[in-house]
Structures are given as C-alpha cells and as structure tokens.
Amino acid sequence: MMLKTILWDFNGTLLDDVNISLSAVNDLRRILYNYKGLSLDEYRQIFTFPVSDYYLKAGFDFQRHSFEKVGKMWVELYESRFFNAALRRDIEVILKKYRVYFDFVILTASKSEKVLKQLEELKIRHYFKDVIGNDDIYAYGKYARAHAYLKDKDRSEYLLIGDTLHDLEIGQRLGVETFLLKGGHQDEGRLLKSGAKVFADADAIMAFIMSEKSLQ
C-alpha cells in the first residue's frame, strides 16, 4: 500500500454522534406520530443511505409528511445537539501521532461550514489538509464531490476510513481501498457481511496500516 492520504468520514467515524442522531430521530418520531423510541441496536440495524430509505425504515410516512419536511425537522433537532458530540476515543492522539506519515482529509455528507466549525471547537482543524463537505441537507453528492477532488490523482495513494456500508460503496466507486470501523452508525454484523476489512477502532486500523507499510 503506497498510502499517502487518508480520507476520513466524519460522523460516526471521527465524531461520536450516534447517540445524538438517535435522540433526534426518536424525538421526531414522537413529535409526528407519538411512536416509542428506537433502541440503539434497532437504529444501527436500519440506518442506511440514501437517508430517504432510512426515514422510511424508521417509520416515517411521506404521504403524511414529505421527505423534505422530515429531513428539515431532523436536521434542526440534530443541529441543536451537535456541539454536545465528542470525538471517538483516542482519535486526537491518533491524528497527532500519524500526521507525520500521512495527509488527512475529511470526506463528509455534512455541511462543510458546520464540520469546519466543529473541528475548530474540538481544536483539531490543523490536522486536516482539506474538508470535502456537502452543502445539501439531504446528504446527496458525497461521491460526486470526492470524485471531483480525486480527479487526476493516483487513487492507490488514498485510503477511506468510514463506519457505514455507504462509505464502503463510495470507496469502491472511487477505486479507493476502504476500511470500516465498528461502533458507528451501523451494526457490526452488517459491516462484516460486506466482506470489508472491519476494525474495532481507529488505533487498530493505524496499527494495520503501519504493519503493511513496514513490509513495503
């Protein structure tokens, strides 16, 4: 692996926002339908992209409330809690330790402006060369933006780290090797069934990368 740049997904991979995402969808289910809350396991079983499919699995009826309305309300609930989310365990230590070996870039379905602000709040903005964000609240365009960013670049020099099957799909479409993390927005069993390399945490990923690097 002639790796030079690591593309990090943000939500669920660097940022531990699973619980605030779950609380937002549960509040919205109660507001619109008086449904009981989903458990964390239930959430991880149904979370998917496109988010319209996820909302349907979560019980939202677009005949009663449009996808656009549901998406806007969810974003408002989520963003009201966004700055309560912290980094996943040891992420800052890993970024500091390995930035001498690799460039770090964030690839996210979240708004660039929001992610940049969060990075400043978390005091980790300086670790990242670029942020490839999405300015569409309905999470369209992540692949297209990454594809444009990687135009004319040697994709064998890139690795994508994410926490969902969507990240894996994007990596495959980009022609970029992709590793997945447990403990994010999707169930571990779903990740393992994909055949992807799945790791317990980012430290395990970096240890694997460095072991591969030493063999080159």
C-alpha positions in Angstrom: 0.0 0.0 0.0 1.7 3.2 -1.2 -0.6 5.2 1.1 -0.1 9.0 1.3 -3.6 10.4 2.2 -6.3 9.1 4.5 -9.9 10.2 3.7 -11.8 10.2 7.0 -15.6 10.1 7.2 -16.7 12.5 9.9 -20.0 11.5 11.5 -19.6 8.2 13.4 -16.0 7.8 12.4 -14.2 10.8 13.9 -17.2 12.3 15.7 -19.1 10.1 18.2 -22.6 11.4 17.2 -24.5 8.2 17.2 -26.5 8.9 20.3 -27.5 12.5 19.3 -28.5 11.2 15.9 -30.7 8.5 17.6 -32.2 11.0 20.0 -33.1 13.3 17.1 -34.9 10.6 15.2 -36.7 9.4 18.3 -37.9 12.9 19.2 -39.1 13.3 15.6 -41.0 10.0 15.7 -42.7 11.1 18.9 -43.5 14.6 17.6 -45.0 13.4 14.3 -46.6 10.0 15.3 -46.2 9.5 19.0 -44.1 6.5 18.3 -42.0 4.9 21.0 -38.2 5.4 20.7 -35.9 3.1 18.8 -33.2 1.3 20.7 -29.5 1.8 19.7 -29.5 -1.7 18.3 -32.6 -1.1 16.3 -31.2 2.2 15.0 -27.9 0.5 13.8 -29.9 -2.2 12.1 -31.9 0.3 9.9 -29.6 3.2 9.4 -28.7 3.5 5.7 -28.3 5.7 2.7 -29.9 7.3 1.0 -31.4 8.9 4.1 -34.9 8.7 2.5 -34.7 4.9 2.8 -33.6 5.2 6.4 -36.5 7.5 7.3 -38.9 5.0 5.7 -37.4 2.2 7.8 -37.7 4.4 10.9 -41.5 4.6 10.3 -41.9 8.0 8.6 -44.8 8.3 6.1 -44.0 10.6 3.3 -47.7 10.7 2.3 -48.4 12.4 5.7 -45.1 14.4 6.0 -42.9 15.0 3.0 -39.3 13.8 2.9 -38.2 17.4 2.7 -40.2 18.3 5.9 -38.9 15.2 7.8 -35.3 16.0 6.7 -35.5 19.6 7.7 -37.0 18.8 11.1 -34.4 16.1 11.8 -31.6 18.4 10.9 -32.9 21.1 13.2 -33.2 18.6 16.1 -29.7 17.2 15.3 -28.0 20.5 15.0 -29.5 21.7 18.3 -27.3 19.0 20.0 -24.4 18.8 17.5 -21.9 20.6 19.7 -22.6 18.1 22.5 -20.9 15.4 20.5 -17.3 14.5 21.2 -14.5 12.8 19.2 -14.4 9.0 19.3 -11.9 7.6 21.8 -8.2 8.3 21.1 -8.9 10.0 17.8 -6.9 13.1 18.6 -4.0 11.0 19.8 -4.0 9.1 16.6 -4.2 12.2 14.4 -1.3 13.7 16.2 0.8 10.6 16.1 0.3 9.7 12.4 0.1 13.1 10.7 3.9 12.9 10.1 3.3 9.9 7.9 0.0 10.8 6.1 -2.1 13.7 5.0 -5.6 13.7 6.5 -8.7 14.8 4.6 -12.3 14.7 5.8 -15.0 13.3 3.4 -18.4 14.0 4.8 -22.1 14.2 3.9 -22.4 17.0 6.4 -22.2 20.7 5.5 -18.6 21.9 5.1 -19.2 25.0 7.2 -20.6 23.0 10.1 -17.8 20.5 10.1 -15.1 23.2 9.9 -16.8 24.9 12.9 -16.9 21.7 14.8 -13.2 21.0 14.0 -12.3 24.4 15.4 -14.4 23.8 18.6 -12.6 20.4 19.0 -9.2 22.0 18.3 -8.3 19.5 15.6 -8.7 21.6 12.4 -4.9 21.8 12.0 -4.7 18.1 11.4 -6.6 18.1 8.2 -5.4 19.2 4.8 -8.9 19.6 3.3 -12.6 19.1 4.1 -14.7 17.7 1.3 -18.2 18.6 2.5 -21.7 18.5 1.3 -23.9 21.6 1.3 -27.2 19.6 0.8 -29.0 18.7 4.0 -30.4 15.6 2.3 -27.0 14.0 2.0 -26.7 14.0 -1.8 -23.5 14.3 -3.6 -20.8 12.8 -1.3 -19.5 10.6 -4.1 -19.5 13.3 -6.7 -17.6 15.7 -4.5 -15.0 13.0 -3.7 -14.7 12.0 -7.4 -14.0 15.6 -8.4 -11.5 16.0 -5.6 -9.6 12.9 -6.7 -9.6 13.8 -10.4 -6.2 13.1 -12.0 -4.9 11.8 -8.6 -3.3 8.3 -8.1 -6.1 6.6 -6.1 -3.7 3.9 -4.9 -2.3 6.6 -2.6 -5.6 7.0 -0.9 -7.5 5.1 1.8 -11.0 5.8 3.0 -12.0 5.1 6.6 -15.7 5.1 7.5 -18.3 3.4 9.6 -21.1 2.5 7.2 -21.7 0.4 4.1 -22.3 3.7 2.3 -18.7 4.6 2.9 -17.6 1.2 1.5 -19.8 1.8 -1.6 -18.3 5.2 -2.1 -14.8 3.8 -1.7 -15.5 1.1 -4.2 -16.9 3.5 -6.7 -13.9 5.8 -6.3 -11.5 2.9 -6.7 -10.1 3.6 -3.2 -9.4 1.0 -0.6 -11.8 1.3 2.3 -11.7 0.2 5.9 -14.6 0.3 8.3 -14.9 1.0 12.0 -17.2 -0.8 14.4 -19.3 1.3 16.9 -20.6 3.9 14.5 -24.0 4.2 12.8 -24.4 0.7 11.6 -24.4 -2.8 13.2 -21.2 -4.7 13.2 -22.8 -7.7 11.6 -23.9 -5.7 8.6 -20.4 -4.4 8.2 -18.8 -7.9 8.4 -21.2 -9.4 5.9 -19.9 -6.9 3.3 -16.5 -8.6 3.2 -14.8 -5.3 4.0 -11.9 -5.1 6.5 -13.6 -4.1 9.7 -11.7 -2.8 12.8 -12.6 -2.3 16.4 -11.2 1.2 16.5 -9.0 3.7 14.6 -5.9 2.6 16.6 -6.3 -0.9 15.2 -6.6 0.5 11.7 -3.5 2.6 12.0 -1.5 -0.4 13.5 -2.6 -2.5 10.5 -1.6 0.3 8.0 1.8 0.7 9.6 2.5 -3.0 9.6 1.7 -3.1 5.9 3.9 -0.1 5.3 6.8 -1.8 7.1 6.6 -4.7 4.6 6.9 -2.5 1.5 
